[in-house]
Amino acid sequence: NAGVTQTPKFQVLKTGQSMTLQCAQDMNHEYMSWYRQDPGMGLRLIHYSVGAGITDQGEVPNGYNVSRSTTEDFPLRLLSAAPSQTSVYFCASSYSGPLVGDTQYFGPGTRLTVL
Amino acid sequence: AQSVTQLDSQVPVFEEAPVELRCNYSSSVSVYLFWYVQYPNQGLQLLLKYLSGSTLVESINGFEAEFNKSQTSFHLRKPSVHISDTAEYFCAVSDPGAGSYQLTFGKGTKLSVIP
């Protein structure tokens, strides 16, 4: 199993540009989520999904869109990048999610810089 | 909403000395508690978790944490640290009683083991 994969590993954008961060898992997990990690802030939940076709907002959803058309993929879209979105982004997945205490499996992260 | 407080942002400790990383969470009837570890330039991985039962939980590499409901704490301890334990440690909580699918992280504690 490849586990949770994320692409790209690094990305530099200009303010106003759009892009999609890719996340895929091959463990047949129903629950997937996106976090951003900023120095001294820990991890903050952006969006999550409990299954294909079902998504919901987390703590910091503004400026980000998600969709879940398949069990395997959970892309994160930045519609108009802002410098405040400079961060490291992590995707995570698990069978049923935090509601039942499942272990979250994290991807290696995408380091995004917005100029 | 749940919140997690990690009181120490950085903890330096000499090799083979004991260490305690503190974690407190906001009160709730029932919670699931986790410690995740992040080695440099990697994603997070589960160290240990408490779901129910014995209040003392252990990891395979010598860490342990004790769930204390009255103090709403879940401190992480190791009796003798190794250089390879140098990493950032995150405490996290989920609140199944609230029906929440969100996992809330603390801001992290950077453990530096000094040779």
Contacts between the chains, C-beta under 8 A, distances in Angstrom:
chain1	res1	chain2	res2	distance
A	4	B	43	7.6
A	31	B	101	7.2
A	33	B	103	7.6
A	35	B	105	7.8
A	40	B	9	6.9
A	40	B	107	6.0
A	41	B	107	6.1
A	42	B	4	8.0
A	42	B	6	7.9
A	42	B	90	6.3
A	42	B	105	4.4
A	42	B	106	5.5
A	42	B	107	4.1
A	42	B	108	5.2
A	43	B	44	7.5
A	43	B	90	6.8
A	43	B	105	4.3
A	44	B	105	7.5
A	45	B	102	5.6
A	45	B	103	7.0
A	45	B	104	7.7
A	48	B	101	6.0
A	48	B	102	7.0
A	50	B	101	6.1
A	56	B	101	7.1
A	58	B	102	6.1
A	59	B	102	7.4
A	59	B	104	7.9
A	90	B	43	5.8
A	90	B	44	7.0
A	92	B	44	7.7
A	97	B	101	5.0
A	98	B	32	6.9
A	98	B	94	3.5
A	98	B	96	7.8
A	98	B	100	7.2
A	98	B	101	6.0
A	98	B	102	6.4
A	98	B	103	4.2
A	99	B	94	6.9
A	99	B	96	5.4
A	99	B	99	7.0
A	99	B	100	6.9
A	99	B	101	5.3
A	100	B	96	7.0
A	101	B	32	4.0
A	101	B	49	6.6
A	101	B	51	4.4
A	101	B	94	6.7
A	101	B	96	7.2
A	103	B	34	7.9
A	103	B	46	4.7
A	103	B	49	6.9
A	104	B	36	7.8
A	104	B	44	7.6
A	104	B	46	7.2
A	104	B	103	6.5
A	106	B	36	8.0
A	106	B	43	3.6
A	106	B	44	4.5
A	106	B	45	6.8
A	107	B	43	5.5
A	108	B	42	6.5
A	108	B	43	5.1
A	109	B	42	7.9
A	109	B	43	5.6
